[in-house]
Amino acid sequence: SEPSEAAGANVAVGIGFTAALMARRSHPSPPKFPASKYKAATIVAVACCCAVIGIVTARGQNAFNSSSAALTSSNPGRFVLHSALVKSQGSRRQSRAVRQALPSWQQSMLRIKDPDKSLAFYENHMGMRLLDKLDFADMSFSSYFLATVPANEQTPEPGTKDAHTYLWNFPGTTLELTHNYGTEKQEGPVYHAGNQPQEGSQRDGFGHIAFSVGNVYKFSEGLEAAGVGFQKKPNEGRMKGLAFALDPDGYWVELLGRGEHVTAPCLAQTMLRVKDPKKSIEFYTKYFGMKVLTDGNYGDFSLYYLGSSNYNEGCPVLELTHNHGTEYDSEFSHLSGNEEGRKGFGHLGFLVDDVYSTCNDLQAAGYELQKSPDAGSMKGLAFARDPDGYWVEVINRGGYDAQATPYFFDASIPGC
């Protein structure tokens, strides 16, 4: 029982302390304290200390296991035990674990002209599943969130409360497609897909998204037969076996893979060009929990692949492309995809435990906010700017209410 454990620990500590004190005060072989008793006292001290460690470890492990079980059942994200505080009063003992989840990469956003065409492309050709749909009629746009999920995984009906909860606790990375009402009726391209040649001291920053498909040649043949266009086919150019398909808005979709057989498509990466990799890597690793998985120098450019804090094999990576020399050009900059006349790619998004605290840390480090948590009508939701000016949405994990809404309209909500 708890009282007997505490009493046993106290007795053990007392005996151990006495034995250790005798051993410390004794000369290795004094006349009044023979070496045999010195050794005996030392053995007793060590044994008692081991007993104390065993008791404390057992109780600590029980508390940790209980906390971990509660965390895992309440949220599928990756958790870290931040601290454990144990209070005791007589025979009653309470333990409380303060938990903090690491930020996790939750979305890459693209603006789309026609949701029917884009959904058909990503669901039918790229094997994605619609997890949720959010309608903002008063602001005239809707957002569709798609992800690669196992075929046997059950997901809630999009647009429902359960779907909202699933989305804002989702441990993976989604593709957010944003539709501004009326664009589907416009003639010609509406959004800028990126990858245009450099103009003066500016260049498009967003490059592409990518899917792992197994046999790129066979998969590309299937897309071509279905009428999908290509920026590059796998047998074209110097880099064989690599292809870039074009989605309905002209965004580049890289096709990656090896092997003889076609595999189910899996969202693999989002690529952004960066001016100074050291600054970008510090931003994403220090403040958003990402980790550098691998990198490579290819002469005039380098690639850095970052994984989310809860990265597992097969999860999407953030590919940062650095063209050597840009870090020394004070005039050079990348277009973020949010400039008037060049809109297309919108932002990256991360789930965090505390939007306000995260933003305070970013501002204290000198980073700018595109939108502070209390700016505008949607409170508790923020947009930071990374070293290249890309927008990074900061989202409250699990939302703020029973509907898992990731924002609120009253800045006086306690704790916000």
VOGU-3710 file (C-alpha; in Angstrom, 3 decimals, decimal comma):
1> sepseaagan> 0,000/0,000/0,000  1,100/3,653/-0,325  1,657/4,251/3,447  3,829/1,150/3,795  5,883/2,148/0,759  6,486/5,591/2,191  7,383/4,178/5,608  9,724/1,634/4,066  11,411/4,367/2,077  11,896/6,490/5,211
11> vavgigftaa> 13,416/3,592/7,159  15,684/2,717/4,263  16,857/6,299/3,941  17,578/6,476/7,679  19,570/3,257/7,729  21,417/4,161/4,562  22,309/7,610/5,834  23,622/6,221/9,142  25,676/3,549/7,434  27,067/5,991/4,899
21> lmarrshpsp> 27,942/8,464/7,673  29,821/5,740/9,591  31,702/4,775/6,464  32,557/8,402/5,601  33,856/9,240/9,084  35,942/6,066/9,353  39,529/5,810/8,262  40,171/2,861/5,900  41,604/0,887/8,851  41,203/2,746/12,185
31> pkfpaskyka> 41,732/0,787/15,460  38,120/1,254/16,627  36,497/0,523/13,266  37,996/-2,533/11,533  38,015/-2,837/7,772  35,462/-5,664/7,914  32,888/-3,390/9,571  33,767/-0,591/7,122  32,964/-2,934/4,232  29,784/-4,116/5,940
41> ativavaccc> 28,597/-0,527/6,437  29,308/0,264/2,801  27,353/-2,798/1,636  24,398/-1,819/3,818  24,495/1,727/2,452  24,540/0,549/-1,148  21,758/-1,984/-0,550  19,515/0,622/1,091  20,123/3,135/-1,653  19,174/0,494/-4,238
51> avigivtarg> 15,984/-0,190/-2,273  15,080/3,499/-2,325  15,792/3,749/-6,054  13,638/0,681/-6,692  10,685/2,125/-4,779  10,934/5,557/-6,427  11,396/4,053/-9,897  8,397/1,742/-9,510  6,135/4,570/-8,366  7,459/6,906/-11,070
61> qnafnsssaa> 6,910/4,270/-13,754  3,324/3,707/-12,593  2,625/7,442/-12,768  4,247/7,703/-16,195  2,323/4,721/-17,561  -0,970/6,155/-16,321  -0,209/9,548/-17,858  0,921/8,011/-21,150  -2,211/5,876/-21,409  -4,429/8,892/-20,826
71> ltssnpgrfv> -2,532/10,937/-23,389  -2,600/8,264/-26,072  -6,309/7,674/-25,701  -7,171/11,365/-25,819  -4,956/12,450/-28,695  -3,062/10,488/-31,384  -0,211/12,989/-31,522  3,236/12,469/-30,110  3,568/13,561/-26,494  6,407/14,457/-24,191
81> lhsalvksqg> 6,257/14,275/-20,413  7,049/17,857/-19,498  7,161/17,445/-15,700  5,721/15,330/-12,896  4,642/16,875/-9,630  3,866/14,614/-6,686  2,037/15,887/-3,597  1,587/13,903/-0,372  -0,568/14,501/2,677  -0,682/11,712/5,263
91> srrqsravrq> -1,739/8,526/3,544  -3,215/10,407/0,576  -0,963/11,007/-2,411  -1,868/12,653/-5,663  0,180/12,845/-8,847  -0,281/15,211/-11,734  1,577/15,214/-15,061  1,856/18,439/-17,002  1,810/17,411/-20,650  2,922/19,255/-23,718
101> alpswqqsml> 2,638/18,037/-27,290  5,303/18,993/-29,784  4,092/21,088/-32,737  3,157/18,918/-35,707  2,992/19,749/-39,420  -0,676/19,501/-40,292  -1,219/21,087/-43,694  0,015/22,573/-46,963  -2,498/24,901/-48,586  -3,134/25,534/-52,302
111> rikdpdksla> -5,772/27,801/-53,801  -7,908/26,117/-56,450  -10,231/27,362/-59,175  -12,789/24,530/-59,351  -13,216/22,178/-56,374  -15,019/19,528/-58,432  -12,069/19,152/-60,806  -9,412/19,354/-58,098  -11,129/16,867/-55,801  -11,570/14,441/-58,691
121> fyenhmgmrl> -7,860/14,701/-59,505  -6,545/14,177/-55,981  -9,102/11,578/-54,935  -9,280/9,520/-58,131  -5,712/9,813/-59,395  -3,681/10,476/-56,257  -5,639/8,224/-53,903  -6,338/10,903/-51,315  -9,374/10,947/-49,055  -11,458/13,984/-48,113
131> ldkldfadms> -11,256/14,253/-44,324  -13,275/17,406/-43,814  -14,817/20,430/-45,466  -15,154/23,831/-43,826  -17,491/26,425/-45,320  -17,054/30,146/-44,607  -20,060/31,560/-46,428  -19,711/35,012/-44,854  -16,173/35,223/-46,261  -17,067/33,478/-49,543
141> fssyflatvp> -14,703/30,531/-49,456  -14,519/26,853/-48,523  -11,576/24,677/-47,516  -11,218/20,989/-48,346  -8,755/18,866/-46,373  -7,423/15,706/-47,997  -4,867/13,169/-46,793  -3,344/9,819/-47,575  -4,836/7,349/-45,092  -4,779/3,537/-44,970
151> aneqtpepgt> -7,561/1,947/-47,021  -8,963/0,157/-43,955  -9,019/3,249/-41,726  -12,493/4,571/-40,972  -12,860/8,365/-41,095  -15,885/10,491/-40,129  -18,263/12,036/-42,639  -16,727/15,345/-43,865  -18,443/18,414/-42,482  -19,555/16,776/-39,229
161> kdahtylwnf> -18,464/17,480/-35,664  -16,588/14,180/-35,598  -14,777/15,123/-38,790  -13,732/18,477/-37,288  -12,383/16,736/-34,197  -10,568/14,181/-36,355  -9,047/16,910/-38,529  -7,729/19,165/-35,762  -6,147/16,218/-33,969  -4,864/14,542/-37,137
171> pgttlelthn> -1,272/13,356/-36,587  -0,362/13,438/-40,284  -0,149/16,119/-42,966  -3,120/17,182/-45,070  -3,449/18,977/-48,374  -5,783/21,938/-47,886  -7,494/23,086/-51,062  -9,062/26,544/-50,714  -11,830/27,606/-53,082  -12,884/31,239/-53,317
181> ygtekqegpv> -16,478/31,304/-54,529  -16,975/32,243/-58,161  -13,509/31,436/-59,483  -14,839/28,300/-61,170  -16,813/30,571/-63,540  -13,804/32,602/-64,646  -12,119/32,003/-67,980  -8,570/30,733/-68,101  -6,118/30,143/-65,231  -6,957/31,893/-61,983
191> yhagnqpqeg> -3,962/31,064/-59,786  -0,213/31,227/-60,188  1,270/27,744/-60,021  4,833/28,967/-59,447  8,103/27,845/-61,046  8,381/30,815/-63,400  11,864/32,097/-64,330  13,449/34,623/-61,980  12,370/38,206/-62,574  14,927/40,737/-61,380
201> sqrdgfghia> 15,743/39,939/-57,758  12,628/37,816/-57,147  11,725/34,213/-57,843  8,735/31,989/-57,120  9,253/30,189/-53,844  6,785/27,317/-54,031  7,937/24,454/-56,215  5,646/21,433/-56,010  3,974/18,749/-53,991  4,950/15,116/-54,509
211> fsvgnvykfs> 3,523/11,610/-54,296  5,242/8,266/-53,967  3,741/5,924/-56,572  6,084/2,967/-56,967  6,735/2,460/-60,679  6,758/6,015/-62,038  6,684/4,909/-65,701  3,572/2,759/-65,351  1,799/5,246/-63,090  2,524/8,068/-65,550
221> egleaagvgf> 1,107/5,996/-68,396  -2,121/5,617/-66,454  -2,367/9,353/-65,824  -1,639/10,175/-69,445  -4,328/7,742/-70,581  -6,766/9,553/-68,261  -5,961/12,883/-69,901  -3,645/14,318/-67,230  -1,015/16,730/-68,543  2,701/16,606/-67,740
231> qkkpnegrmk> 5,407/19,167/-67,123  7,965/16,363/-67,476  7,488/12,700/-68,332  9,729/10,068/-66,719  11,719/9,399/-69,892  12,351/13,078/-70,654  15,310/15,231/-69,686  18,497/14,177/-67,897  16,799/12,800/-64,786  15,113/9,628/-65,972
241> glafaldpdg> 12,467/7,922/-63,877  11,264/11,212/-62,410  8,046/12,881/-63,556  5,989/16,000/-62,924  2,262/15,815/-63,625  0,052/18,897/-63,711  -3,069/19,196/-61,566  -6,162/21,102/-62,829  -4,671/24,443/-61,700  -1,262/23,747/-63,212
251> ywvellgrge> 0,514/22,992/-59,931  3,450/20,650/-60,394  2,930/17,206/-58,855  6,154/15,241/-58,653  5,908/11,463/-59,015  8,481/9,499/-57,047  9,143/5,825/-56,650  11,143/2,752/-57,347  10,355/-0,841/-58,106  8,566/-2,855/-60,709
261> hvtapclaqt> 5,000/-2,382/-59,501  2,721/0,603/-59,094  1,834/1,261/-55,451  -1,017/3,214/-53,915  -0,112/6,914/-54,214  1,074/8,500/-50,966  1,559/12,218/-50,281  5,337/12,511/-49,970  6,498/16,139/-49,878  5,990/19,871/-50,245
271> mlrvkdpkks> 8,887/21,781/-51,783  9,820/25,375/-50,997  12,869/27,301/-52,140  14,789/29,045/-49,368  17,327/31,853/-49,430  19,372/30,856/-46,380  18,985/27,234/-45,210  20,541/27,883/-41,796  17,887/30,459/-40,950  15,040/28,358/-42,358
281> iefytkyfgm> 16,110/25,177/-40,595  16,413/26,994/-37,274  12,902/28,393/-37,696  11,228/25,070/-38,437  13,207/22,923/-36,004  13,369/25,266/-33,019  9,847/26,686/-33,119  7,799/24,047/-34,951  9,397/20,823/-33,794  10,634/19,589/-37,167
291> kvltdgnygd> 13,842/17,603/-37,603  16,307/17,346/-40,457  16,065/13,813/-41,822  18,657/14,074/-44,572  20,326/16,577/-46,877  22,443/16,593/-50,008  24,757/18,951/-51,886  24,372/18,780/-55,664  26,911/21,350/-56,771  24,967/24,521/-57,406
301> fslyylgssn> 22,078/23,659/-55,093  21,344/21,683/-51,924  18,257/19,873/-50,661  17,181/19,559/-47,034  14,393/17,187/-46,021  12,574/17,967/-42,771  10,129/15,682/-40,994  7,395/16,607/-38,549  7,941/16,034/-34,827  5,862/12,844/-35,099
311> ynegcpvlel> 7,517/11,687/-38,314  7,339/8,017/-39,228  8,654/6,241/-42,296  6,439/7,103/-45,237  5,134/10,414/-43,851  5,370/13,569/-45,983  8,530/15,676/-45,711  9,155/19,374/-46,195  11,785/19,742/-48,931  13,780/22,960/-48,670
321> thnhgteyds> 15,702/23,778/-51,853  18,651/26,153/-51,595  20,239/27,568/-54,725  23,769/28,394/-53,645  24,679/32,050/-53,363  21,244/33,489/-52,677  22,124/33,887/-48,992  24,754/36,478/-49,940  22,468/38,552/-52,185  20,856/41,235/-50,039
331> efshlsgnee> 18,417/42,146/-52,821  17,162/38,640/-53,545  13,869/37,315/-52,194  11,326/34,576/-52,852  7,688/35,236/-53,658  5,511/33,575/-51,009  2,480/32,846/-53,175  0,359/35,480/-51,440  1,291/38,519/-53,521  -1,401/40,150/-55,634
341> grkgfghlgf> -1,289/38,698/-59,135  0,929/35,798/-57,998  -1,403/33,974/-55,611  -1,406/30,190/-55,606  0,411/28,418/-52,795  -0,968/29,790/-49,542  0,812/28,490/-46,454  2,033/25,674/-44,270  0,141/24,957/-41,044  1,147/23,500/-37,680
351> lvddvystcn> -0,884/22,262/-34,713  0,349/23,569/-31,367  -0,858/23,360/-27,767  -0,846/27,114/-27,184  -1,106/29,539/-30,095  -0,473/32,572/-27,905  2,649/31,177/-26,285  4,043/30,044/-29,642  3,499/33,480/-31,144  5,085/35,180/-28,139
361> dlqaagyelq> 8,170/33,003/-28,565  8,344/33,792/-32,282  8,050/37,532/-31,734  10,622/37,475/-28,946  13,022/35,823/-31,422  12,402/38,591/-33,969  10,009/36,838/-36,354  7,072/38,748/-37,790  3,412/37,776/-37,579  1,215/38,127/-40,629
371> kspdagsmkg> -1,756/37,867/-38,279  -1,533/37,903/-34,492  -3,871/35,598/-32,532  -6,263/38,403/-31,595  -6,224/40,274/-34,899  -9,268/40,134/-37,156  -12,547/38,405/-36,411  -11,093/34,891/-36,002  -9,359/34,935/-32,632  -6,924/32,307/-31,419
381> lafardpdgy> -5,608/31,640/-34,921  -2,350/33,145/-36,166  -0,043/33,364/-39,169  3,690/33,765/-38,699  6,217/34,540/-41,425  9,262/32,338/-41,859  12,680/33,794/-42,886  11,626/33,812/-46,559  8,250/35,361/-45,841  6,203/32,188/-46,343
391> wvevinrggy> 3,038/32,218/-44,265  2,903/29,634/-41,493  -0,482/29,088/-39,878  -0,419/28,440/-36,130  -3,459/26,375/-35,116  -4,731/25,280/-31,726  -4,633/21,490/-31,549  -8,122/20,099/-30,940  -9,786/23,490/-31,341  -11,365/25,640/-28,640
401> daqatpyffd> -14,824/24,148/-28,204  -16,909/20,982/-28,453  -17,026/21,430/-32,240  -13,182/21,509/-32,360  -13,325/24,984/-33,915  -9,731/26,252/-34,287  -10,714/29,863/-33,576  -13,226/31,867/-31,560  -14,873/35,284/-31,681  -14,453/36,454/-28,073
411> asipgc> -10,970/37,433/-26,930  -12,069/37,282/-23,276  -12,266/33,464/-23,202  -10,354/32,366/-20,085  -6,890/31,070/-20,750  -6,655/32,575/-24,218
//
